[in-house]
Amino acid sequence: MSSCLIFTLIVKAWAQAPAPGGLEPKISPAAYEASYRAATLSLAANYMGRSFAARGKDETGRTQLHEAGDFVVIEVALFPGKSFDGPVSASDFRLRFDSRTERMAESPGLVAYALRNRESDPQRRRWIVGGGAGNAGVVLGAPRLEEQFPGDPRPGQQRAPASAQVREAEQRRGDAAIESSLVEGHLAGPRAGNLFFFFDGKMTKVKSLVLVYESATGKHELKLR
């Protein structure tokens, strides 16, 4: 399947998907693991690892948690002061790994697409995100399997279709990623939501993790590890 066709399918699916709704902000920046307070805008964040919370509750009344696959998730919250007047965007955030690699936050639609195909069709959902900040290039689709030796059966093999339960779980996971994502636009009051950063390395090897926020109000950094 070509990259253009896959991108078109993503856009169509995104148009039919739920809209970002974010998360309920905690009572204050101090309720988060890391925070930065300023008269104009206060910023706070929780490191969620490779899972993320959604607004819904499970059967026991607890907050629902979903697996995030190859994404590192940061729950972020913004608390504007009385003098603040401006928008917020996911593109204002970067995640810095060990002072070397910086990743931009991914769009909710791309995150949902990857999570919806994580188990049922990993070849289809495979993607490569260009390395550092400022590089927005995304290559979608799986590389074509080539015959490694005469008679190699792998290029012609196909995975068995996923069960209805797997498909349903993947759909819920993708919807939850979109619904819990940070809402972009004019910021008039406290707002919270998830940011997803593609990182297929081992987080156990990451010694330093810093969330960078940069906008017209200035640049702030939150050390998460």
Buried (B, 14 or more C-beta within 10 A) or exposed (E): EEEEEBBEBBEEBBEEBBEBBBBEBBEBBEEBBBBBEBEEBBBBBBBBEEEBBBEEEEEEEEEBEBEBBBBBBBBBBBBBEEEBEEEBEBEBBBBBBEEEBBBBBBBBBBBBBBBBBBBBBEEBBBBEBEEEBEEEEBEBBBEEEEEEEEEEEEEEEEEEEBEEEBBEBBBBBBBBBBBBBBBBEEBEEBBBBBBBBBBEEEEEEBEEBBBBBBBEBEEBBBEBE
